[in-house]
Amino acid sequence: MVNVCFGTGNDCDITVYGSCMTGCDSVYAEGTVEKAGATMKYVGNLMWAAIFSEREIYECNVKRLMYRTGKLAEEFSDKADLMDARGCNSNLRPDLLMWNGLTLNATVEDLMFLNPVAETLGRKNDREDCGVWE
């Protein structure tokens, strides 16, 4: 049996520390997971991956997901370009190119910096008459 504690507790094998202070549904919307002497940063549902994964596997998968996010940003940037050519200006191409650059080589250490950027990009897309994604 493995004891997972949120914040503090006794006899904890794994401890989750939330660090989100403003604009969050919960203090645990981002933070760190400590287990077996390792500390892993997380954002959102990656908390569960950090709890259940070994550090090396977790970090590898976060890096893979960030690379994939960058590649999707490339595709959405091309889509925004096509939409602009068809008269439906999304105004998101520069932001998507920037997002692509930020995420292609991102690691677990970049998660807390990238999260607010992603949220801002999502809000911008929602405000556009011609959003690039739904």
N, C-alpha and C positions, 0 to 999 in steps of 0.2 A: 504494500500500500504506500502511495506517495501522497504526502501532505503538500497542498498548494495553498499558500497564504497570500491574501491581498493586503498589502501594507505591512502589518506586523502580525506576529503570532508566535506560538510556541511549537517547537519540533517541526519546523518547516523544511521540507526538502527543496521546495521551489517557492520563491517570493516574487510577487508582482508588485512593482512600485509605479503608481500612476503619477504623471507629471503634467497633465493638461490643466491649465489654469483658467483660460478664458475661451469663450465660444465653443465649449464642449458639452456634450450630453453627460459625460462622466469624467472624473479625474483620470480614469483608466483608458481614455481615448488614445493616449500615447504614454509611453514610459519605458521601463526596463523590466526584464525578467532575469532574476538571478538564480542559477542552479549549478551545482557541481563546480563552484568556484568561477563560473563564467557569467558575464553580464551581456545580455542581448537587448538592443533597442528594438522597439516595435511601434507601429502606428496602426490603429484600428484593429481589424480582425487578425492581423499578423501576430497579435498577442497569443492567440491559440497555437499558432505554428511555433512560436518561441517556447511556449510551455511544453509542447509535445515533441519537439525536434531536438536533435543534438546540435550543438552550436555550428559545427562545420556544414551540416546539411542545411540548416536554417539560413546561414549567410550565403551559401551557394544558391539556394532557391530565391532569396531576395534579389541577388544580383541578376539571376535569370529573368525574374519578373520585371526588374527595372529595364533590362535590355529590351524585353518584349514591349514594354510601355513606350520606349523610345522609337521602336519600329512602328508601333501603332500611330504614334504622333507623326511620323513620316507619311503614313498612308492618309491620315486625316488632313495633313497639310496639303497633299496633292488633291484631296477631295475639295478642300476650301478653295484651291486654285481653280478647279473645274467649276465650282459653284459661282465664283467671281466672274468667270468667262461667260457663264449663262445668265448673268444679270442678277444674281442673288448673292450680294456681297456679305460675307460672314465676318470680316475683319479679324479673323483668328489666325491667319497664316503665320504672321510674325511670332505670335505667342506659341503656336505649335512647334515652330522651328526652334524656339528657345527651349521649350519643354523637351524636345528631342535631344538637344545638346546636354541638358541637365541629367537626363535619365539613362542615356546609353551606357555610361560607365559608372553609374551610381552603385553604391554599396549600402549596407545596413546603417552605416554611419551617417548617410545622407537623408534617411527617412524623415526625421523630424523637421528638417529644412524643406524637403520637397512637399510635405503634406499641405501646408498652407498655399503653396504655389498651385498645386493640383486643385484645391478648393476654389481658388480665385479663377482659374481657367474654366472650371465647371460652371461657375456663376456667370462668367462672360458668355459662354456658349448658350446658357439658358436665356440670356437677355437678347440675343440676336434673333431677328426675324427668320433668318435661315441658319439655324444651328447646324453644326457639322455632325453632331451625334445626338442621340436622344437618351 
